[in-house]
Amino acid sequence: MQYIYAISVVTENTLRVLQRLAGIFARYRLNIEQMNVFETGNRGTSYFNIIVHSNAKTADRVIKQLEKIFELKEVKIVSQIPLSS
């Protein structure tokens, strides 16, 4: 079953971190439906809010791959809503 996932990611604000994040989603053939990025109150830290359509198995794999990014401080699934056909 497909779901709409909202994934929040907190990273260090470094070069190519966005490219590494997007590369993981591309590897699993997931289209990023929406992405909001902003610098947090802690200078040098960025917050990503990413919306994707996926099944549970693929979403779990993506989260595990995201956790391997060196600059990543926190990643979690904020919401999981069933995608109606």
C-alpha positions as a printed NumPy array, in Angstrom:
array([[ 0.   ,  0.   ,  0.   ],
       [ 1.234,  3.459, -0.896],
       [ 1.481,  6.25 ,  1.668],
       [ 2.303,  9.932,  1.684],
       [ 5.293, 10.383,  3.993],
       [ 6.472, 13.592,  5.591],
       [10.123, 13.155,  6.577],
       [12.021, 15.696,  8.644],
       [15.801, 15.857,  8.398],
       [18.187, 18.059, 10.384],
       [21.692, 18.397,  8.96 ],
       [24.805, 20.475,  9.19 ],
       [24.669, 23.188,  6.545],
       [27.54 , 22.028,  4.306],
       [28.224, 21.815,  0.599],
       [26.546, 18.981, -1.312],
       [24.355, 17.78 ,  1.57 ],
       [21.253, 18.461, -0.55 ],
       [22.79 , 16.472, -3.406],
       [23.443, 13.508, -1.094],
       [19.881, 13.597,  0.253],
       [18.338, 13.806, -3.214],
       [20.634, 11.036, -4.461],
       [19.262,  8.593, -1.904],
       [15.681,  9.276, -2.99 ],
       [16.703,  8.899, -6.65 ],
       [18.408,  5.577, -5.914],
       [15.091,  4.214, -4.643],
       [13.181,  5.816, -7.539],
       [11.173,  8.078, -5.245],
       [10.01 , 11.421, -6.532],
       [10.287, 14.219, -3.993],
       [ 6.827, 15.766, -4.191],
       [ 7.672, 18.733, -1.985],
       [10.731, 19.966, -0.105],
       [11.135, 22.906,  2.244],
       [14.583, 23.827,  3.514],
       [15.574, 26.534,  5.938],
       [18.379, 27.37 ,  8.31 ],
       [17.442, 26.87 , 11.956],
       [18.139, 29.204, 14.86 ],
       [21.39 , 27.301, 15.348],
       [23.593, 28.834, 12.706],
       [25.078, 26.174, 10.433],
       [22.155, 23.756, 10.857],
       [19.501, 23.192,  8.18 ],
       [16.031, 21.673,  8.499],
       [14.529, 19.754,  5.562],
       [10.846, 18.842,  5.344],
       [10.444, 16.273,  2.539],
       [ 7.178, 14.829,  1.169],
       [ 7.265, 11.568, -0.839],
       [ 4.854,  8.846, -1.974],
       [ 6.144,  5.385, -1.055],
       [ 5.378,  2.031,  0.507],
       [ 6.483,  1.239,  4.066],
       [ 9.352, -1.05 ,  3.087],
       [10.975,  1.493,  0.765],
       [10.468,  4.336,  3.253],
       [12.267,  2.352,  5.968],
       [15.162,  1.641,  3.61 ],
       [15.447,  5.313,  2.692],
       [15.505,  6.331,  6.376],
       [18.319,  3.829,  7.06 ],
       [20.324,  5.206,  4.146],
       [19.734,  8.806,  5.239],
       [21.049,  7.949,  8.709],
       [24.409,  7.076,  7.13 ],
       [25.012, 10.638,  5.911],
       [27.825, 12.081,  7.992],
       [26.338, 15.593,  8.316],
       [22.932, 14.303,  9.365],
       [21.921, 15.085, 12.951],
       [18.336, 13.788, 13.026],
       [15.871, 12.07 , 10.694],
       [12.332, 10.909, 11.41 ],
       [ 9.031, 10.21 ,  9.727],
       [ 6.661, 12.938, 10.893],
       [ 3.503, 11.543,  9.301],
       [ 2.294,  8.625,  7.211],
       [-1.03 ,  9.08 ,  5.423],
       [-2.602,  6.379,  3.183],
       [-2.618,  7.428, -0.456],
       [-6.109,  7.013, -1.862],
       [-6.263,  5.694, -5.421]])
